[in-house]
Amino acid sequence: MPKELNILYQFDDKYAPYAGISLLSLYENNKEIENLNVYCAAIDVSEENIRRINESAAQFNRTVTYLNCTKCMDQIHKLKLGTWNGSLATWIKMFIIEEFIGKIDSLLYLDSDTLIEGSLKDLCNFDFEEKAMACVIDSLSFEELHRLKIEKNKYYFNAGVMFFNLNYFVEHKSFYHDMILHLEKNVKNYVINDQDLLNDYFSGNIVKLSPEYNLQGIHFMYADKTYFKIYGKYDYYSRDEISMAKENKKIIHFFRAVGDYPWEEGNYHPLKREFENWKYKSLWSDIPNTTKKRTLIFRIERILYRCLPKVVFLAFFKFVSERSLTAHS
């Protein structure tokens, strides 16, 4: 029986229900892991959401440890770091890991917009190959390395699932401190916040994880043939690797599709049904889908998504994304 896996979530009250739903899927599919230690870096979360998270854990004889984020938030404000979707919470994981260095061997960070669809037992004895972390390649952001002028990395990795090798931080004593100094010096160049920091500072120091551990929404939105027709020229996983990941998925990652998350009203998200299945099993089955005012750009995108052949829409999406990237360069 696998013995230990340490998991970290970060969220504010807005994302607390989705973190709770993700946690339910984690508990349900990892009953065989003896010590599944869950840590939550939660800021400004209501007592009701905390109660539901704890009650959900108790159903599986698990407990949640809540971390004091005061020091992290002080550092975030001091460095004047930018928000993501209106929140500073996205940065917390990069600071809170200091609390674990020298105490545990590894820490698996999971975004709140993930569902754990299989066992994570193989991560209990993961070989980091003497590198600082392991991640899955981002499925869309291939040109970001050029924007950041990164040469050591062959890939641009996604920050929704980050597996920290904390033993590396112990062996390289100044590594964490140097990361903060690097962030302070380079944050002006970062557009995708902590994900840019991940790919910049950890460049050349990341093990490529199998896509089954962060299978991103684009692969549910388009057939493999369509995806690889548009993005096939980039260094990524092979079609066989993506196909195998779909058959053996461990973690699926929503992020936005056609501008929406699967919990927003009127969304076209390909994982909407999967999310709703877990939501209705959870203690948050009573929460309504959120409303949003979509910008003109997103309204146009939704119309094009409905009207254009998928391969044409994906090619158009790629073109617009790369034009936007050029504007940031």
Disulfide bonds with the S-S distance in Angstrom:
none
